[in-house]
Amino acid sequence: MLAIVAPGQGAQKPGFLLPWLSGWDGAQRATARLRWMSALSGLDLVHLGTEADADAIKDTATTQPLLTAAALVAAAALPVGDAAVVAGHSVGELGAAAMAGVLSTETAVALAGVRGRQMAAACEAEPTGMTALLGGEEADVLAAIEAAGLTAANRNGAGQIVAAGSLNGLEKLAAAPPERARVRSLAVAGAFHTHYMAPAREALEALAGGITPADPSRLLLSNADGKAVATGAEMVTRLVRQVTSPVRWDLCMATLAELGVTAMIELPPAGTLAGIAKRVLKGIEIVTVNTPADLPAAVDLAARHRGSTSSNTAGA
């Protein structure tokens, strides 16, 4: 059984889309798609994905539509129909929703643009940040985060939890870290997936009624609880709410294990989610797709692990 996953913000690197726009037989089509998505987002995604520096592509307002576009460009070259389940981490959920047929490409990219701009604006309202905690006992880590007045904004599994909140709280956590846990400050604009993003959630709620989603054509996992979503309308609601809710990627991984997933393809910029899966989902085959040169291995993997599962397993 095959899963295809899309990474979230922080995975991007300067020039990561350059190989997709020249040197392979799908380059012309990929370039045209990226230009169309640029028009939808109001950003020059071709420039951002090929020539822009690290500072330009870490801006939340540009990163989110860029990552959504990257996932969809790569997905267009893959046999997505062979996947029994799809999922995305944070903004990666928009690409996953498009792969599941819930959102059109146009809607996913446009929504990523709004999401990125509104979350960037929310970050400017009050100084906040995020810190990764690696290792330690989960209970101890969560207790330390709460004691510092912070939120466990990302629970990724494999000993990775991200705390988010005020800069004062993050300093307090760094000064007294949980036993056996390493603390690493993250270069992000603010406290994503916390109450600090409430203005962004409100802006998205105002637009949600204008979206006409379809029901998922395959299992689509939600970051909220790791469960498969039954309807397109429910997924849109969850996408909006997720802006202020923690990302439970650990629960998504648990669902993949319960479903018996045997293979995973991670879309570009790939590596982060594959690293977590290698530690959590023992024995599955994984292909990271970062350039068109990775496509043959991904297509072969899909052919060997194609399979389906019923949407009745949505509660898994």
MOVENPE-V389806 format. One record per backbone hydrogen bond with DSSP energy under -0.5 kcal/mol. NH is the residue of the N-H (numbers start at 1). CO is the residue of the C=O. If there is no record, write none. Layout:
BEGIN
NH|CO ; NH|CO
END
This chain:
BEGIN
3|263 ; 4|85 ; 5|265 ; 6|87 ; 11|8 ; 16|13 ; 17|49 ; 18|15 ; 18|49 ; 20|17 ; 21|17 ; 21|18 ; 22|19 ; 27|24 ; 30|26 ; 31|27 ; 32|28 ; 33|29 ; 34|30 ; 35|31 ; 36|32 ; 37|33 ; 38|34 ; 39|35 ; 40|36 ; 41|37 ; 42|38 ; 43|38 ; 45|43 ; 48|44 ; 49|45 ; 50|46 ; 50|47 ; 51|47 ; 52|47 ; 57|53 ; 58|54 ; 58|55 ; 59|56 ; 62|59 ; 63|59 ; 64|60 ; 66|62 ; 67|63 ; 68|64 ; 69|65 ; 70|66 ; 71|67 ; 72|68 ; 73|69 ; 74|70 ; 75|71 ; 76|72 ; 77|74 ; 78|75 ; 80|78 ; 82|79 ; 83|80 ; 84|2 ; 85|2 ; 86|219 ; 87|4 ; 89|6 ; 90|88 ; 92|89 ; 93|90 ; 94|91 ; 95|91 ; 96|92 ; 97|93 ; 98|94 ; 99|95 ; 100|96 ; 101|98 ; 102|97 ; 103|97 ; 108|104 ; 109|105 ; 110|106 ; 111|107 ; 112|108 ; 113|109 ; 114|110 ; 115|111 ; 116|112 ; 117|113 ; 118|114 ; 119|115 ; 120|116 ; 121|117 ; 122|118 ; 123|119 ; 124|120 ; 125|121 ; 125|122 ; 126|122 ; 126|123 ; 129|165 ; 131|163 ; 132|184 ; 133|161 ; 134|132 ; 134|182 ; 135|133 ; 135|159 ; 136|180 ; 137|179 ; 141|137 ; 142|138 ; 143|139 ; 144|140 ; 145|141 ; 146|142 ; 147|143 ; 148|144 ; 149|146 ; 150|145 ; 151|164 ; 153|151 ; 153|162 ; 154|162 ; 155|247 ; 156|154 ; 156|160 ; 157|160 ; 160|157 ; 161|133 ; 161|159 ; 162|154 ; 163|131 ; 163|161 ; 164|151 ; 165|129 ; 167|127 ; 170|166 ; 171|167 ; 172|168 ; 173|169 ; 174|170 ; 175|171 ; 176|172 ; 177|174 ; 181|178 ; 182|134 ; 184|132 ; 186|130 ; 188|186 ; 192|190 ; 193|243 ; 194|191 ; 194|243 ; 197|194 ; 198|195 ; 200|197 ; 201|197 ; 202|198 ; 203|199 ; 204|200 ; 205|201 ; 206|202 ; 207|203 ; 207|204 ; 208|204 ; 209|205 ; 210|207 ; 211|208 ; 213|211 ; 214|102 ; 217|100 ; 219|84 ; 221|86 ; 221|219 ; 222|227 ; 225|222 ; 226|222 ; 228|314 ; 229|220 ; 235|231 ; 236|232 ; 237|233 ; 238|234 ; 239|235 ; 240|236 ; 241|237 ; 242|238 ; 243|240 ; 244|241 ; 245|242 ; 247|153 ; 248|223 ; 248|246 ; 249|247 ; 250|155 ; 251|248 ; 252|248 ; 253|249 ; 254|250 ; 255|251 ; 256|252 ; 257|253 ; 258|254 ; 259|255 ; 260|256 ; 260|257 ; 261|256 ; 262|1 ; 263|1 ; 264|285 ; 265|3 ; 266|287 ; 267|5 ; 267|265 ; 275|271 ; 276|272 ; 277|273 ; 278|274 ; 279|275 ; 279|276 ; 280|276 ; 281|277 ; 282|280 ; 284|281 ; 285|262 ; 287|264 ; 289|266 ; 289|287 ; 290|288 ; 294|291 ; 295|292 ; 298|294 ; 299|295 ; 300|296 ; 301|297 ; 302|298 ; 303|299 ; 304|300 ; 305|301 ; 306|302 ; 307|82 ; 313|310 ; 314|311 ; 315|312 ; 316|313
END
